[in-house]
Amino acid sequence: MSQLSAPDDDVPETVWEHYSTHIIGLIVLAVIGLGTVVYRSLEDWGWVDSFYFSVVTLTTVGYGDLAPSSSGSKLFTAAYLLTGLSLLGAALNEMGKRRRRKRVARRTRRQEA
């Protein structure tokens, strides 16, 4: 992979390391958007209720005030949960790795100074 210079560090990083948090964040937003549209069409909920249920489902809060009623939406919810939780886990992992890289870079700069 090609190397990029980090704007606030002198530590080179790969293209993936530079953009991974943004890419995964956009994918998470797209999955929430997909869930909103699907629940809107399958359950005849409003946009706010569909968005709310998508977020509550992906964060595993599950208040129970809304629930899928058709077989199609229940199957979608099962796939949506598995996919969405994996993506949220990947996003959190990438954010943690980014913070760790910055912390190591700061520590290295202090030791060199």
Sequence and secondary structure as in RCSB ss.txt:
>XXXX:A:sequence
MSQLSAPDDDVPETVWEHYSTHIIGLIVLAVIGLGTVVYRSLEDWGWVDSFYFSVVTLTTVGYGDLAPSSSGSKL
FTAAYLLTGLSLLGAALNEMGKRRRRKRVARRTRRQEA
>XXXX:A:secstr
  EEE SS S EEEHHHHHHHHHHHHHHHHHHHHHHHHHHHHH   HHHHHHHHHHHHTT   SSS   SHHHHH
HHHHHHHHHHHHHHHHHHHHHHHHHHHHHHHHHHHHH 
